[in-house]
Structures are given as C-alpha cells and as structure tokens.
C-alpha cells in the first residue's frame, strides 16, 4: 500500500519538488519521512526547573531594576507572566517602577491587567491591589477598572 499520497495531503509542502521540466512530482517516502520526524520531537528549555520561588523573584526584581528600555520591560513581563505562577509583590513593584521610569503609563496599567488574569479569583486580586496601593498612589497609576468608573 502506498502511503505517500496521504502524507502529501497532510503536509502539502513536504514531499513535493519540481522536475527539470517544471512539473510537480512527489519524492520517495524515504526522503519525505526524515524531514517530518524531527517536527514531532518537543524540546524543552532547561536551567530553571530547579529554581525556587525566591530565586525566581530575585531574578525578575533584578531584571526589572536593570531594564533599560521599553522593549526590555515588555519582554521581561512576557517571560515573567508566562510561568505557571502568580508573580510576587516585589516583582510587580519593580515592574511598575520600571514602567514609570520609562514614562510608559499604558504598560503600568497592563501590568495590573496581567495580574488580574494570573490570579485565581477576585479576592486574591484585591489582596494584591491592597498591598500595592501605596505604590500605585505614589506613582499615580490607576487600574483599568478605576479608569472606567
């Protein structure tokens, strides 16, 4: 049984080449299969799997304190919020200070929006807001909810 047409239907760009006359023809299965196999291997990054929450917090606090431009700040926020945990208050404080240092009010507001998405419930979000209230007032940052009322 020839399985090549099924592979070509699933992966239309793999397995097709042009001949010298300009017509399309399929490569043999042996040349197609090796190019498909590596795509099924999932490679995971390493180096942070043994990192404690305190080390994670220290790493991102230092990162935001040393962020030089808006790209660095937003990149750090994307990486920090990508983890399966809610960032600690010192990380949020350092990120908010970095956003205001760069005079980017919209990123400061979005930090709170990202925090609201990461927490499990509204009560936990309110605890973060309570903890961050002095810094919010000092920097003059409003949340999206406060702006809409």
N, C-alpha and C positions, 0 to 999 in steps of 0.2 A: 504494500500500500504506500503510495506516495504522499508524504505529509507536507511537502514543500508548499503547495498552494495554500494550505491552512496557515502556515507561518507567514506567508506573504500577505494574506488578508489581515492578520493580526498586527503585523509590523510592516506596513506598506513601504517604508523607505529602506528597510533592511532586506537584502536579498535580491534587489533589482539593480541591474547595471546596463549600460548601453553598449551595444556591439559596435564594431567599426563602421557598420552601415547605418548607424543611428537608430536602429530598432531596439526595443527593450527586450531583455531576456533575463531569466532567473538564474542565479548562481546555484551551484550544487548545494545540497543540505549541509555538507561538511564545512563549507566556507561560511554559511549563514549562522549555524548554531554557535560557533565560538564567539561571535560578536553579540549574541543575545545573552549568553550565560553570565558575563560579568555584571549585567544590569540587575540581576536578581540578588546579588550579594549586597548586604547592607553594612556599611562601615560606620562605626560609631567613634566619636572622638574620645580620647582618653585624657587623663590627667586631673580631672575634677571629681572623679567618682568617690574618692575618699575624703573629700573636703568637708569639714564641719560647717555648721551654720555660722559659727563665729568667724571662721576664716573667710567664708563667703561674704559675710557682712563687712569685714575689714577690707577685703579686696575691692568691693564696689564702692565703699566710702572713699578709699584712696583714689580709685579711678575717677569718681565724680569731682573730687577735690582738685585733681590734676587735669581735668578736661580743658582743652584749650579753645575749642570752637564748638559750634552747634552740631556739627557732624559727629564729633566725639561724644557729645552728650546724648544725642539721639541713638547712636549706635550702642552706647552703654545701657541706655534704658531698654532698648530692644533685647539685648542679651540678658539683662537682669530679669526682665519680666518673662522671658522665655522659659525660665526654670519652673518646675512644679512646686513652687513655694511662694508665699507672700513675703516680699522684701521687708526687712526690719525697719523700724522708725529711723535709725541713723542713716540708712541708705536713702530713704525718702528725703530726709533733711538735707543731705549732701547734694542730692539731685536738684532739689528746689533751689538751694543756694547757687548751684552752678547755672541753672536756668535764669535766675535773676541777675547773676554776674554777667551773663551773656546778653542780658536785656531781651529775653525771649519769653514774654508773658504767656503766649499760647502753649508753649511746651510745659510751663509750670502748671497750667490748668490741666493739660493732658496727663500729667503725672497722677493727678487725683483721679482722673477718669480711668487710667490703667489700674490704679489701686482698687477702685470700686469693682472692676472686673475680676481682679485676682482674689479678693476676699470671698469667704463662703457665704456671708449673709450681711444684711444691713447693719446689724448690731456690731459686728466686727469692724465694718467701715466707719461707723460712728465713733468707735474707740480710737481708731487711727486719727480721725478728724479732731477729737478731743486732745489727743497727745500732740498733734501738730498745730493746734490753734495759735499758740504764741508765735510760732514761726510764720504762719500764714498771715497773722495780723502785722507782724514786723515787716514782712516783705510786700504786703498789700495784695495778696493773691486771693481770689475768690474761686470757689468751685463752680462747675457748670450749673449745679442746682441753685446756688446762691445768685448767679447771674440771671437765671430765668425767672426768679421771683421778684 
